[in-house]
Amino acid sequence: MQDEEKTKEQLINELAELRRRVDELESVESNYKNLLANIPQKVFYKCRDSVYVAVNPSYAKDFDNLRA
């Protein structure tokens, strides 16, 4: 029984650590997205085939201006 309790305690600690790490990564991702959304520089991502995957609002604004 003592080994089972230790194992349960270890699992609980591991899950708590994983939750902490996920929360930290979500926070970093949120900060990163916020930065890209608010900087004046134009940022874009392309896949290996040179197809646009994503652009930030500053870059997208240029496309809107081309259509007008």
PDB file of N, H, CA, C and O in Angstrom:
ATOM      1  N   MET A   1       0.825  -1.203   0.000  1.00  0.00           N
ATOM      2  CA  MET A   1       0.000   0.000   0.000  1.00  0.00           C
ATOM      3  C   MET A   1       0.863   1.258   0.000  1.00  0.00           C
ATOM      4  O   MET A   1       0.526   2.251  -0.646  1.00  0.00           O
ATOM      5  N   GLN A   2       1.979   1.212   0.728  1.00  0.00           N
ATOM      6  H   GLN A   2       2.253   0.406   1.253  1.00  0.00           H
ATOM      7  CA  GLN A   2       2.839   2.387   0.795  1.00  0.00           C
ATOM      8  C   GLN A   2       3.410   2.723  -0.580  1.00  0.00           C
ATOM      9  O   GLN A   2       3.507   3.896  -0.939  1.00  0.00           O
ATOM     10  N   ASP A   3       3.794   1.689  -1.361  1.00  0.00           N
ATOM     11  H   ASP A   3       3.716   0.736  -1.069  1.00  0.00           H
ATOM     12  CA  ASP A   3       4.298   1.924  -2.703  1.00  0.00           C
ATOM     13  C   ASP A   3       3.215   2.525  -3.590  1.00  0.00           C
ATOM     14  O   ASP A   3       3.499   3.402  -4.406  1.00  0.00           O
ATOM     15  N   GLU A   4       1.977   2.062  -3.438  1.00  0.00           N
ATOM     16  H   GLU A   4       1.747   1.349  -2.775  1.00  0.00           H
ATOM     17  CA  GLU A   4       0.871   2.620  -4.223  1.00  0.00           C
ATOM     18  C   GLU A   4       0.650   4.085  -3.877  1.00  0.00           C
ATOM     19  O   GLU A   4       0.425   4.906  -4.766  1.00  0.00           O
ATOM     20  N   GLU A   5       0.711   4.413  -2.614  1.00  0.00           N
ATOM     21  H   GLU A   5       0.893   3.746  -1.892  1.00  0.00           H
ATOM     22  CA  GLU A   5       0.527   5.804  -2.188  1.00  0.00           C
ATOM     23  C   GLU A   5       1.650   6.679  -2.736  1.00  0.00           C
ATOM     24  O   GLU A   5       1.406   7.800  -3.183  1.00  0.00           O
ATOM     25  N   LYS A   6       2.854   6.177  -2.701  1.00  0.00           N
ATOM     26  H   LYS A   6       3.052   5.266  -2.338  1.00  0.00           H
ATOM     27  CA  LYS A   6       3.981   6.929  -3.225  1.00  0.00           C
ATOM     28  C   LYS A   6       3.802   7.146  -4.727  1.00  0.00           C
ATOM     29  O   LYS A   6       4.058   8.237  -5.237  1.00  0.00           O
ATOM     30  N   THR A   7       3.372   6.127  -5.415  1.00  0.00           N
ATOM     31  H   THR A   7       3.165   5.241  -5.001  1.00  0.00           H
ATOM     32  CA  THR A   7       3.157   6.235  -6.848  1.00  0.00           C
ATOM     33  C   THR A   7       2.060   7.252  -7.140  1.00  0.00           C
ATOM     34  O   THR A   7       2.204   8.066  -8.052  1.00  0.00           O
ATOM     35  N   LYS A   8       0.984   7.219  -6.391  1.00  0.00           N
ATOM     36  H   LYS A   8       0.868   6.558  -5.650  1.00  0.00           H
ATOM     37  CA  LYS A   8      -0.094   8.193  -6.583  1.00  0.00           C
ATOM     38  C   LYS A   8       0.416   9.600  -6.321  1.00  0.00           C
ATOM     39  O   LYS A   8       0.097  10.533  -7.058  1.00  0.00           O
ATOM     40  N   GLU A   9       1.201   9.746  -5.280  1.00  0.00           N
ATOM     41  H   GLU A   9       1.460   8.989  -4.681  1.00  0.00           H
ATOM     42  CA  GLU A   9       1.750  11.064  -4.947  1.00  0.00           C
ATOM     43  C   GLU A   9       2.682  11.544  -6.058  1.00  0.00           C
ATOM     44  O   GLU A   9       2.660  12.717  -6.431  1.00  0.00           O
ATOM     45  N   GLN A  10       3.490  10.642  -6.576  1.00  0.00           N
ATOM     46  H   GLN A  10       3.508   9.690  -6.273  1.00  0.00           H
ATOM     47  CA  GLN A  10       4.389  11.011  -7.671  1.00  0.00           C
ATOM     48  C   GLN A  10       3.593  11.431  -8.907  1.00  0.00           C
ATOM     49  O   GLN A  10       3.930  12.417  -9.563  1.00  0.00           O
ATOM     50  N   LEU A  11       2.542  10.683  -9.218  1.00  0.00           N
ATOM     51  H   LEU A  11       2.268   9.882  -8.686  1.00  0.00           H
ATOM     52  CA  LEU A  11       1.710  11.032 -10.364  1.00  0.00           C
ATOM     53  C   LEU A  11       1.030  12.388 -10.173  1.00  0.00           C
ATOM     54  O   LEU A  11       0.949  13.183 -11.110  1.00  0.00           O
ATOM     55  N   ILE A  12       0.555  12.642  -8.991  1.00  0.00           N
ATOM     56  H   ILE A  12       0.621  11.996  -8.230  1.00  0.00           H
ATOM     57  CA  ILE A  12      -0.080  13.929  -8.692  1.00  0.00           C
ATOM     58  C   ILE A  12       0.935  15.056  -8.865  1.00  0.00           C
ATOM     59  O   ILE A  12       0.611  16.100  -9.431  1.00  0.00           O
ATOM     60  N   ASN A  13       2.163  14.851  -8.381  1.00  0.00           N
ATOM     61  H   ASN A  13       2.426  14.003  -7.921  1.00  0.00           H
ATOM     62  CA  ASN A  13       3.211  15.862  -8.529  1.00  0.00           C
ATOM     63  C   ASN A  13       3.592  16.070  -9.997  1.00  0.00           C
ATOM     64  O   ASN A  13       3.798  17.200 -10.440  1.00  0.00           O
ATOM     65  N   GLU A  14       3.682  14.971 -10.739  1.00  0.00           N
ATOM     66  H   GLU A  14       3.515  14.054 -10.379  1.00  0.00           H
ATOM     67  CA  GLU A  14       4.006  15.086 -12.159  1.00  0.00           C
ATOM     68  C   GLU A  14       2.900  15.826 -12.919  1.00  0.00           C
ATOM     69  O   GLU A  14       3.187  16.670 -13.768  1.00  0.00           O
ATOM     70  N   LEU A  15       1.653  15.513 -12.616  1.00  0.00           N
ATOM     71  H   LEU A  15       1.421  14.828 -11.927  1.00  0.00           H
ATOM     72  CA  LEU A  15       0.543  16.206 -13.266  1.00  0.00           C
ATOM     73  C   LEU A  15       0.533  17.689 -12.919  1.00  0.00           C
ATOM     74  O   LEU A  15       0.269  18.525 -13.783  1.00  0.00           O
ATOM     75  N   ALA A  16       0.816  18.018 -11.680  1.00  0.00           N
ATOM     76  H   ALA A  16       1.031  17.339 -10.978  1.00  0.00           H
ATOM     77  CA  ALA A  16       0.875  19.420 -11.272  1.00  0.00           C
ATOM     78  C   ALA A  16       1.994  20.152 -12.009  1.00  0.00           C
ATOM     79  O   ALA A  16       1.823  21.300 -12.418  1.00  0.00           O
ATOM     80  N   GLU A  17       3.128  19.495 -12.178  1.00  0.00           N
ATOM     81  H   GLU A  17       3.267  18.562 -11.846  1.00  0.00           H
ATOM     82  CA  GLU A  17       4.253  20.096 -12.898  1.00  0.00           C
ATOM     83  C   GLU A  17       3.901  20.277 -14.377  1.00  0.00           C
ATOM     84  O   GLU A  17       4.199  21.317 -14.965  1.00  0.00           O
ATOM     85  N   LEU A  18       3.278  19.286 -14.964  1.00  0.00           N
ATOM     86  H   LEU A  18       3.036  18.442 -14.486  1.00  0.00           H
ATOM     87  CA  LEU A  18       2.863  19.406 -16.361  1.00  0.00           C
ATOM     88  C   LEU A  18       1.851  20.533 -16.536  1.00  0.00           C
ATOM     89  O   LEU A  18       1.926  21.278 -17.514  1.00  0.00           O
ATOM     90  N   ARG A  19       0.915  20.671 -15.615  1.00  0.00           N
ATOM     91  H   ARG A  19       0.854  20.066 -14.821  1.00  0.00           H
ATOM     92  CA  ARG A  19      -0.074  21.746 -15.679  1.00  0.00           C
ATOM     93  C   ARG A  19       0.612  23.107 -15.587  1.00  0.00           C
ATOM     94  O   ARG A  19       0.243  24.046 -16.292  1.00  0.00           O
ATOM     95  N   ARG A  20       1.613  23.205 -14.708  1.00  0.00           N
ATOM     96  H   ARG A  20       1.912  22.442 -14.135  1.00  0.00           H
ATOM     97  CA  ARG A  20       2.359  24.448 -14.562  1.00  0.00           C
ATOM     98  C   ARG A  20       3.083  24.787 -15.859  1.00  0.00           C
ATOM     99  O   ARG A  20       3.095  25.941 -16.286  1.00  0.00           O
ATOM    100  N   ARG A  21       3.684  23.779 -16.481  1.00  0.00           N
ATOM    101  H   ARG A  21       3.674  22.841 -16.133  1.00  0.00           H
ATOM    102  CA  ARG A  21       4.410  24.005 -17.726  1.00  0.00           C
ATOM    103  C   ARG A  21       3.475  24.384 -18.871  1.00  0.00           C
ATOM    104  O   ARG A  21       3.812  25.240 -19.689  1.00  0.00           O
ATOM    105  N   VAL A  22       2.300  23.751 -18.935  1.00  0.00           N
ATOM    106  H   VAL A  22       2.027  23.055 -18.271  1.00  0.00           H
ATOM    107  CA  VAL A  22       1.316  24.098 -19.959  1.00  0.00           C
ATOM    108  C   VAL A  22       0.851  25.538 -19.761  1.00  0.00           C
ATOM    109  O   VAL A  22       0.747  26.297 -20.724  1.00  0.00           O
ATOM    110  N   ASP A  23       0.572  25.911 -18.521  1.00  0.00           N
ATOM    111  H   ASP A  23       0.657  25.294 -17.739  1.00  0.00           H
ATOM    112  CA  ASP A  23       0.156  27.289 -18.230  1.00  0.00           C
ATOM    113  C   ASP A  23       1.225  28.291 -18.648  1.00  0.00           C
ATOM    114  O   ASP A  23       0.919  29.340 -19.215  1.00  0.00           O
ATOM    115  N   GLU A  24       2.477  27.959 -18.364  1.00  0.00           N
ATOM    116  H   GLU A  24       2.726  27.107 -17.903  1.00  0.00           H
ATOM    117  CA  GLU A  24       3.590  28.836 -18.728  1.00  0.00           C
ATOM    118  C   GLU A  24       3.687  28.978 -20.251  1.00  0.00           C
ATOM    119  O   GLU A  24       3.869  30.082 -20.763  1.00  0.00           O
ATOM    120  N   LEU A  25       3.565  27.862 -20.970  1.00  0.00           N
ATOM    121  H   LEU A  25       3.417  26.965 -20.554  1.00  0.00           H
ATOM    122  CA  LEU A  25       3.625  27.913 -22.428  1.00  0.00           C
ATOM    123  C   LEU A  25       2.453  28.701 -23.009  1.00  0.00           C
ATOM    124  O   LEU A  25       2.622  29.439 -23.980  1.00  0.00           O
ATOM    125  N   GLU A  26       1.273  28.550 -22.425  1.00  0.00           N
ATOM    126  H   GLU A  26       1.135  27.951 -21.636  1.00  0.00           H
ATOM    127  CA  GLU A  26       0.116  29.314 -22.896  1.00  0.00           C
ATOM    128  C   GLU A  26       0.333  30.803 -22.684  1.00  0.00           C
ATOM    129  O   GLU A  26      -0.067  31.615 -23.519  1.00  0.00           O
ATOM    130  N   SER A  27       0.955  31.161 -21.586  1.00  0.00           N
ATOM    131  H   SER A  27       1.280  30.502 -20.908  1.00  0.00           H
ATOM    132  CA  SER A  27       1.244  32.561 -21.305  1.00  0.00           C
ATOM    133  C   SER A  27       2.255  33.118 -22.309  1.00  0.00           C
ATOM    134  O   SER A  27       2.080  34.223 -22.823  1.00  0.00           O
ATOM    135  N   VAL A  28       3.299  32.359 -22.583  1.00  0.00           N
ATOM    136  H   VAL A  28       3.441  31.462 -22.166  1.00  0.00           H
ATOM    137  CA  VAL A  28       4.311  32.782 -23.555  1.00  0.00           C
ATOM    138  C   VAL A  28       3.679  32.921 -24.940  1.00  0.00           C
ATOM    139  O   VAL A  28       3.956  33.883 -25.656  1.00  0.00           O
ATOM    140  N   GLU A  29       2.833  31.965 -25.318  1.00  0.00           N
ATOM    141  H   GLU A  29       2.608  31.183 -24.737  1.00  0.00           H
ATOM    142  CA  GLU A  29       2.167  32.034 -26.614  1.00  0.00           C
ATOM    143  C   GLU A  29       1.260  33.255 -26.707  1.00  0.00           C
ATOM    144  O   GLU A  29       1.210  33.914 -27.745  1.00  0.00           O
ATOM    145  N   SER A  30       0.553  33.554 -25.641  1.00  0.00           N
ATOM    146  H   SER A  30       0.594  33.017 -24.798  1.00  0.00           H
ATOM    147  CA  SER A  30      -0.319  34.723 -25.613  1.00  0.00           C
ATOM    148  C   SER A  30       0.489  36.009 -25.783  1.00  0.00           C
ATOM    149  O   SER A  30       0.099  36.896 -26.542  1.00  0.00           O
ATOM    150  N   ASN A  31       1.600  36.103 -25.084  1.00  0.00           N
ATOM    151  H   ASN A  31       1.917  35.382 -24.468  1.00  0.00           H
ATOM    152  CA  ASN A  31       2.473  37.278 -25.207  1.00  0.00           C
ATOM    153  C   ASN A  31       3.018  37.415 -26.624  1.00  0.00           C
ATOM    154  O   ASN A  31       3.080  38.518 -27.167  1.00  0.00           O
ATOM    155  N   TYR A  32       3.405  36.311 -27.209  1.00  0.00           N
ATOM    156  H   TYR A  32       3.354  35.415 -26.767  1.00  0.00           H
ATOM    157  CA  TYR A  32       3.941  36.298 -28.570  1.00  0.00           C
ATOM    158  C   TYR A  32       2.887  36.771 -29.573  1.00  0.00           C
ATOM    159  O   TYR A  32       3.169  37.608 -30.431  1.00  0.00           O
ATOM    160  N   LYS A  33       1.668  36.229 -29.460  1.00  0.00           N
ATOM    161  H   LYS A  33       1.438  35.549 -28.764  1.00  0.00           H
ATOM    162  CA  LYS A  33       0.588  36.637 -30.362  1.00  0.00           C
ATOM    163  C   LYS A  33       0.251  38.114 -30.181  1.00  0.00           C
ATOM    164  O   LYS A  33       0.000  38.819 -31.158  1.00  0.00           O
ATOM    165  N   ASN A  34       0.246  38.575 -28.950  1.00  0.00           N
ATOM    166  H   ASN A  34       0.450  38.002 -28.157  1.00  0.00           H
ATOM    167  CA  ASN A  34      -0.039  39.979 -28.666  1.00  0.00           C
ATOM    168  C   ASN A  34       1.029  40.881 -29.287  1.00  0.00           C
ATOM    169  O   ASN A  34       0.708  41.922 -29.860  1.00  0.00           O
ATOM    170  N   LEU A  35       2.274  40.488 -29.178  1.00  0.00           N
ATOM    171  H   LEU A  35       2.535  39.642 -28.713  1.00  0.00           H
ATOM    172  CA  LEU A  35       3.367  41.245 -29.781  1.00  0.00           C
ATOM    173  C   LEU A  35       3.201  41.329 -31.297  1.00  0.00           C
ATOM    174  O   LEU A  35       3.282  42.413 -31.877  1.00  0.00           O
ATOM    175  N   LEU A  36       2.969  40.183 -31.935  1.00  0.00           N
ATOM    176  H   LEU A  36       2.904  39.303 -31.465  1.00  0.00           H
ATOM    177  CA  LEU A  36       2.824  40.173 -33.395  1.00  0.00           C
ATOM    178  C   LEU A  36       1.617  40.979 -33.858  1.00  0.00           C
ATOM    179  O   LEU A  36       1.644  41.579 -34.933  1.00  0.00           O
ATOM    180  N   ALA A  37       0.579  40.995 -33.068  1.00  0.00           N
ATOM    181  H   ALA A  37       0.557  40.508 -32.195  1.00  0.00           H
ATOM    182  CA  ALA A  37      -0.631  41.727 -33.444  1.00  0.00           C
ATOM    183  C   ALA A  37      -0.451  43.231 -33.317  1.00  0.00           C
ATOM    184  O   ALA A  37      -1.190  43.991 -33.942  1.00  0.00           O
ATOM    185  N   ASN A  38       0.509  43.675 -32.526  1.00  0.00           N
ATOM    186  H   ASN A  38       1.109  43.058 -32.018  1.00  0.00           H
ATOM    187  CA  ASN A  38       0.611  45.100 -32.221  1.00  0.00           C
ATOM    188  C   ASN A  38       1.865  45.800 -32.705  1.00  0.00           C
ATOM    189  O   ASN A  38       1.963  47.020 -32.577  1.00  0.00           O
ATOM    190  N   ILE A  39       2.824  45.078 -33.256  1.00  0.00           N
ATOM    191  H   ILE A  39       2.745  44.087 -33.360  1.00  0.00           H
ATOM    192  CA  ILE A  39       4.029  45.750 -33.750  1.00  0.00           C
ATOM    193  C   ILE A  39       3.752  46.324 -35.141  1.00  0.00           C
ATOM    194  O   ILE A  39       2.952  45.768 -35.893  1.00  0.00           O
ATOM    195  N   PRO A  40       4.403  47.422 -35.482  1.00  0.00           N
ATOM    196  CA  PRO A  40       4.170  48.006 -36.802  1.00  0.00           C
ATOM    197  C   PRO A  40       4.884  47.243 -37.933  1.00  0.00           C
ATOM    198  O   PRO A  40       4.534  47.407 -39.102  1.00  0.00           O
ATOM    199  N   GLN A  41       5.859  46.432 -37.600  1.00  0.00           N
ATOM    200  H   GLN A  41       6.144  46.299 -36.651  1.00  0.00           H
ATOM    201  CA  GLN A  41       6.577  45.685 -38.632  1.00  0.00           C
ATOM    202  C   GLN A  41       5.659  44.643 -39.261  1.00  0.00           C
ATOM    203  O   GLN A  41       4.756  44.111 -38.615  1.00  0.00           O
ATOM    204  N   LYS A  42       5.909  44.372 -40.508  1.00  0.00           N
ATOM    205  H   LYS A  42       6.643  44.804 -41.033  1.00  0.00           H
ATOM    206  CA  LYS A  42       5.137  43.381 -41.233  1.00  0.00           C
ATOM    207  C   LYS A  42       5.776  42.004 -41.047  1.00  0.00           C
ATOM    208  O   LYS A  42       6.966  41.815 -41.302  1.00  0.00           O
ATOM    209  N   VAL A  43       4.965  41.052 -40.601  1.00  0.00           N
ATOM    210  H   VAL A  43       3.999  41.205 -40.394  1.00  0.00           H
ATOM    211  CA  VAL A  43       5.459  39.705 -40.330  1.00  0.00           C
ATOM    212  C   VAL A  43       4.583  38.712 -41.084  1.00  0.00           C
ATOM    213  O   VAL A  43       3.358  38.832 -41.097  1.00  0.00           O
ATOM    214  N   PHE A  44       5.224  37.733 -41.709  1.00  0.00           N
ATOM    215  H   PHE A  44       6.220  37.635 -41.698  1.00  0.00           H
ATOM    216  CA  PHE A  44       4.469  36.687 -42.391  1.00  0.00           C
ATOM    217  C   PHE A  44       5.176  35.351 -42.217  1.00  0.00           C
ATOM    218  O   PHE A  44       6.377  35.289 -41.954  1.00  0.00           O
ATOM    219  N   TYR A  45       4.403  34.291 -42.371  1.00  0.00           N
ATOM    220  H   TYR A  45       3.427  34.341 -42.585  1.00  0.00           H
ATOM    221  CA  TYR A  45       4.932  32.935 -42.337  1.00  0.00           C
ATOM    222  C   TYR A  45       4.569  32.267 -43.646  1.00  0.00           C
ATOM    223  O   TYR A  45       3.449  32.398 -44.139  1.00  0.00           O
ATOM    224  N   LYS A  46       5.525  31.554 -44.198  1.00  0.00           N
ATOM    225  H   LYS A  46       6.435  31.447 -43.797  1.00  0.00           H
ATOM    226  CA  LYS A  46       5.259  30.749 -45.388  1.00  0.00           C
ATOM    227  C   LYS A  46       5.683  29.317 -45.094  1.00  0.00           C
ATOM    228  O   LYS A  46       6.592  29.069 -44.301  1.00  0.00           O
ATOM    229  N   CYS A  47       5.003  28.382 -45.752  1.00  0.00           N
ATOM    230  H   CYS A  47       4.265  28.583 -46.396  1.00  0.00           H
ATOM    231  CA  CYS A  47       5.406  26.990 -45.619  1.00  0.00           C
ATOM    232  C   CYS A  47       6.596  26.736 -46.550  1.00  0.00           C
ATOM    233  O   CYS A  47       7.054  27.649 -47.237  1.00  0.00           O
ATOM    234  N   ARG A  48       7.076  25.536 -46.571  1.00  0.00           N
ATOM    235  H   ARG A  48       6.704  24.795 -46.013  1.00  0.00           H
ATOM    236  CA  ARG A  48       8.238  25.204 -47.404  1.00  0.00           C
ATOM    237  C   ARG A  48       7.960  25.362 -48.891  1.00  0.00           C
ATOM    238  O   ARG A  48       8.884  25.486 -49.695  1.00  0.00           O
ATOM    239  N   ASP A  49       6.680  25.356 -49.252  1.00  0.00           N
ATOM    240  H   ASP A  49       5.929  25.255 -48.599  1.00  0.00           H
ATOM    241  CA  ASP A  49       6.299  25.538 -50.651  1.00  0.00           C
ATOM    242  C   ASP A  49       6.063  27.004 -50.985  1.00  0.00           C
ATOM    243  O   ASP A  49       5.515  27.322 -52.040  1.00  0.00           O
ATOM    244  N   SER A  50       6.470  27.890 -50.100  1.00  0.00           N
ATOM    245  H   SER A  50       6.915  27.632 -49.242  1.00  0.00           H
ATOM    246  CA  SER A  50       6.324  29.343 -50.265  1.00  0.00           C
ATOM    247  C   SER A  50       4.865  29.807 -50.326  1.00  0.00           C
ATOM    248  O   SER A  50       4.551  30.812 -50.963  1.00  0.00           O
ATOM    249  N   VAL A  51       3.994  29.071 -49.666  1.00  0.00           N
ATOM    250  H   VAL A  51       4.250  28.254 -49.149  1.00  0.00           H
ATOM    251  CA  VAL A  51       2.593  29.460 -49.569  1.00  0.00           C
ATOM    252  C   VAL A  51       2.401  30.186 -48.237  1.00  0.00           C
ATOM    253  O   VAL A  51       2.853  29.710 -47.196  1.00  0.00           O
ATOM    254  N   TYR A  52       1.728  31.338 -48.274  1.00  0.00           N
ATOM    255  H   TYR A  52       1.360  31.724 -49.120  1.00  0.00           H
ATOM    256  CA  TYR A  52       1.486  32.077 -47.046  1.00  0.00           C
ATOM    257  C   TYR A  52       0.643  31.243 -46.089  1.00  0.00           C
ATOM    258  O   TYR A  52      -0.384  30.682 -46.472  1.00  0.00           O
ATOM    259  N   VAL A  53       1.088  31.172 -44.856  1.00  0.00           N
ATOM    260  H   VAL A  53       1.922  31.628 -44.545  1.00  0.00           H
ATOM    261  CA  VAL A  53       0.366  30.446 -43.819  1.00  0.00           C
ATOM    262  C   VAL A  53      -0.327  31.433 -42.894  1.00  0.00           C
ATOM    263  O   VAL A  53      -1.464  31.206 -42.481  1.00  0.00           O
ATOM    264  N   ALA A  54       0.354  32.528 -42.565  1.00  0.00           N
ATOM    265  H   ALA A  54       1.278  32.712 -42.900  1.00  0.00           H
ATOM    266  CA  ALA A  54      -0.223  33.533 -41.669  1.00  0.00           C
ATOM    267  C   ALA A  54       0.506  34.853 -41.850  1.00  0.00           C
ATOM    268  O   ALA A  54       1.676  34.890 -42.228  1.00  0.00           O
ATOM    269  N   VAL A  55      -0.208  35.933 -41.574  1.00  0.00           N
ATOM    270  H   VAL A  55      -1.159  35.903 -41.267  1.00  0.00           H
ATOM    271  CA  VAL A  55       0.396  37.264 -41.575  1.00  0.00           C
ATOM    272  C   VAL A  55      -0.143  38.022 -40.364  1.00  0.00           C
ATOM    273  O   VAL A  55      -1.209  37.698 -39.840  1.00  0.00           O
ATOM    274  N   ASN A  56       0.600  39.025 -39.931  1.00  0.00           N
ATOM    275  H   ASN A  56       1.465  39.288 -40.356  1.00  0.00           H
ATOM    276  CA  ASN A  56       0.107  39.840 -38.818  1.00  0.00           C
ATOM    277  C   ASN A  56      -0.765  40.968 -39.379  1.00  0.00           C
ATOM    278  O   ASN A  56      -0.756  41.210 -40.586  1.00  0.00           O
ATOM    279  N   PRO A  57      -1.515  41.657 -38.520  1.00  0.00           N
ATOM    280  CA  PRO A  57      -2.431  42.709 -39.001  1.00  0.00           C
ATOM    281  C   PRO A  57      -1.739  43.799 -39.811  1.00  0.00           C
ATOM    282  O   PRO A  57      -2.321  44.304 -40.771  1.00  0.00           O
ATOM    283  N   SER A  58      -0.533  44.171 -39.457  1.00  0.00           N
ATOM    284  H   SER A  58      -0.060  43.761 -38.677  1.00  0.00           H
ATOM    285  CA  SER A  58       0.183  45.201 -40.200  1.00  0.00           C
ATOM    286  C   SER A  58       0.425  44.766 -41.642  1.00  0.00           C
ATOM    287  O   SER A  58       0.291  45.570 -42.564  1.00  0.00           O
ATOM    288  N   TYR A  59       0.778  43.511 -41.838  1.00  0.00           N
ATOM    289  H   TYR A  59       0.887  42.858 -41.089  1.00  0.00           H
ATOM    290  CA  TYR A  59       1.001  42.972 -43.177  1.00  0.00           C
ATOM    291  C   TYR A  59      -0.319  42.849 -43.924  1.00  0.00           C
ATOM    292  O   TYR A  59      -0.392  43.165 -45.112  1.00  0.00           O
ATOM    293  N   ALA A  60      -1.354  42.396 -43.246  1.00  0.00           N
ATOM    294  H   ALA A  60      -1.295  42.139 -42.281  1.00  0.00           H
ATOM    295  CA  ALA A  60      -2.669  42.231 -43.866  1.00  0.00           C
ATOM    296  C   ALA A  60      -3.238  43.562 -44.329  1.00  0.00           C
ATOM    297  O   ALA A  60      -3.957  43.611 -45.328  1.00  0.00           O
ATOM    298  N   LYS A  61      -2.929  44.641 -43.620  1.00  0.00           N
ATOM    299  H   LYS A  61      -2.345  44.600 -42.809  1.00  0.00           H
ATOM    300  CA  LYS A  61      -3.434  45.962 -43.989  1.00  0.00           C
ATOM    301  C   LYS A  61      -2.954  46.347 -45.388  1.00  0.00           C
ATOM    302  O   LYS A  61      -3.686  46.995 -46.136  1.00  0.00           O
ATOM    303  N   ASP A  62      -1.744  45.959 -45.743  1.00  0.00           N
ATOM    304  H   ASP A  62      -1.149  45.433 -45.136  1.00  0.00           H
ATOM    305  CA  ASP A  62      -1.237  46.240 -47.085  1.00  0.00           C
ATOM    306  C   ASP A  62      -2.094  45.565 -48.157  1.00  0.00           C
ATOM    307  O   ASP A  62      -2.335  46.153 -49.211  1.00  0.00           O
ATOM    308  N   PHE A  63      -2.550  44.356 -47.906  1.00  0.00           N
ATOM    309  H   PHE A  63      -2.354  43.879 -47.049  1.00  0.00           H
ATOM    310  CA  PHE A  63      -3.405  43.667 -48.872  1.00  0.00           C
ATOM    311  C   PHE A  63      -4.747  44.365 -48.986  1.00  0.00           C
ATOM    312  O   PHE A  63      -5.301  44.471 -50.080  1.00  0.00           O
ATOM    313  N   ASP A  64      -5.273  44.839 -47.872  1.00  0.00           N
ATOM    314  H   ASP A  64      -4.823  44.753 -46.983  1.00  0.00           H
ATOM    315  CA  ASP A  64      -6.541  45.586 -47.910  1.00  0.00           C
ATOM    316  C   ASP A  64      -6.389  46.864 -48.732  1.00  0.00           C
ATOM    317  O   ASP A  64      -7.296  47.240 -49.475  1.00  0.00           O
ATOM    318  N   ASN A  65      -5.236  47.534 -48.598  1.00  0.00           N
ATOM    319  H   ASN A  65      -4.499  47.229 -47.994  1.00  0.00           H
ATOM    320  CA  ASN A  65      -4.999  48.766 -49.355  1.00  0.00           C
ATOM    321  C   ASN A  65      -4.880  48.493 -50.855  1.00  0.00           C
ATOM    322  O   ASN A  65      -5.235  49.345 -51.669  1.00  0.00           O
ATOM    323  N   LEU A  66      -4.386  47.316 -51.221  1.00  0.00           N
ATOM    324  H   LEU A  66      -4.098  46.624 -50.560  1.00  0.00           H
ATOM    325  CA  LEU A  66      -4.254  46.975 -52.639  1.00  0.00           C
ATOM    326  C   LEU A  66      -5.630  46.787 -53.286  1.00  0.00           C
ATOM    327  O   LEU A  66      -5.814  47.105 -54.461  1.00  0.00           O
ATOM    328  N   ARG A  67      -6.583  46.275 -52.527  1.00  0.00           N
ATOM    329  H   ARG A  67      -6.433  46.016 -51.572  1.00  0.00           H
ATOM    330  CA  ARG A  67      -7.914  46.012 -53.053  1.00  0.00           C
ATOM    331  C   ARG A  67      -8.728  47.301 -53.210  1.00  0.00           C
ATOM    332  O   ARG A  67      -9.653  47.365 -54.020  1.00  0.00           O
ATOM    333  N   ALA A  68      -8.381  48.305 -52.443  1.00  0.00           N
ATOM    334  H   ALA A  68      -7.630  48.254 -51.785  1.00  0.00           H
ATOM    335  CA  ALA A  68      -9.181  49.542 -52.456  1.00  0.00           C
ATOM    336  C   ALA A  68      -8.912  50.396 -53.671  1.00  0.00           C
ATOM    337  O   ALA A  68      -9.508  51.462 -53.820  1.00  0.00           O
TER     338      ALA A  68
END
